[in-house]
Amino acid sequence: MTGFRYIGTKRRAKEHPRFVSGHGRFVADIALPGMKHVALVASPHASARIVSIDAKAALSAPGVLYVLTGEEFCANTDSLAIGVDAPKVTRWALANGVVRYAGEWVAAVVADSRALAEDAAELVEVGHGAFPSI
């Protein structure tokens, strides 16, 4: 049996000197004409129903173009592959109706700059409801 070429092998990546010396280029450094930015709204709850999403304040913020909710996203796309053999389980990039873990994304704000998108994401109000106790 032959060993794997890279697993467990000490190697130095070629790009390290470039980043350490301040000459690296990160994705966040790329600016293209007309480029838009997205900030995601995360749920603070580990398990809750999404009762409402109020994006009016975010949409009226300067530079904001759109707020996409999980409900709209799920209605217009296919679910993600989940990586296990569970045909009845669907996963989406944005939560729809229910959040399953703290930090799950419930909405996406599109704006002219990263700062404007992040500021507007803080204005999105998500109404959560508890599940009835068993």
N, C-alpha and C positions, 0 to 999 in steps of 0.2 A: 504494500500500500504506500502510495506516495504522499508526502506531506503537502500541506497547503503552502503556497508561495508567500503570502503576506500575513496570515494569522499567526500571532505570537512572534513575528519578526520585527526587530527594532529597525525602524527606518525613519529618515528625516524627510519631511515633505518639502518639495522644491519651493513652495510659495512662502514658507515661514520667513526667510530673510526680508522679503518684500514687505510683509506686514509689520514686522518688528522695526524696520527702518522707517516706517511711516509712508511707504510708497504703495501700499496695498489699495485695492479698489473693492469696496463692498457694494452689495446690491443697493443699500440705502444711499450710496453716493451717486447712483445713476439718475440723471434728470433728462427726460426726453420732452420735446415740445408737445404740449397738450396732455401730458401724463396726469392721471388722477391717482388719488391715494385712498386707501380703505383702512378704517379703524373698526375693530370688532367690539360689540357689546357683550360682556360675559355675565352670566347669572351668578349672583352671590350665594344661591341656595344649592344644596346638595341634591335635593329631590323636591320638586314642586310643579304644580300646574302653571302654565302661562295663561293668565286671565286676560291680559291686555298688553299692548305695546303702543305707547303714545310717542310718536316721533315728530309732532308739530313743532316743538321748540327747536329740535335739531334741524329740521328742514328750513326753518326761518333763519338759522345762523348763516353768517356770511361764508360764501364759498362752498356751501353744501349743495350737492347735486341730487343725491338720492339716499334713502334709507331703505334697505332691503330687510324684510322680516323673514323668519323661518317659514311661516305659513306660505308666503309668496314664493320663496325659493323652492320649497318642496313641491308646490303645485306645478312648477315649470321645469323641474329637473328629475333625473333618475337618482335613486339612492346610491350610496357609496358601497363598494365591496368591503366586507368587514374582515376578511381574512380567515374565517372559520366556516365550517360546513353547518350553517344554521339558516336554512332558506326562509324562515319566517321572521328573521330579525332584519330590520332595516335601520341603517344609520345615515344621517344627513350631515352636511357641513354646518347647518344652522338648526337649532332645536325647533321643533314644531309641536306646540301643545303641551309638552312636558320637558322639563330639564331633568337630566339623570345624574349630574354631578356638578359640583361647584366649579364655576369657570367655563361651563359649556356655553358656546356662542349662541346668542338669540337674535342678533341683528348685526347688519354691516352698514356702516356709514361711508358714503363716497363723497370726497371733497377735492378741492383744488390743491391742497397741501396736506402733508401728514399732520401738522399741528392743528389745522382747521378740522380735520376728520376726527382727531382725538378729542378736541374740545367739544365737538358736536355729539360724539358718542356718549359723553357724560350727561348730555341733556335728554337722552332717550330714557323714558320712564317705562319700566317693565313691571306690570302688576302680576304678582305671584300669589297663588292660592295653595293652601296646604291640602294634602290628601286626607281624606277621612280616616280616623284611626280604626284599626280592626278590632 
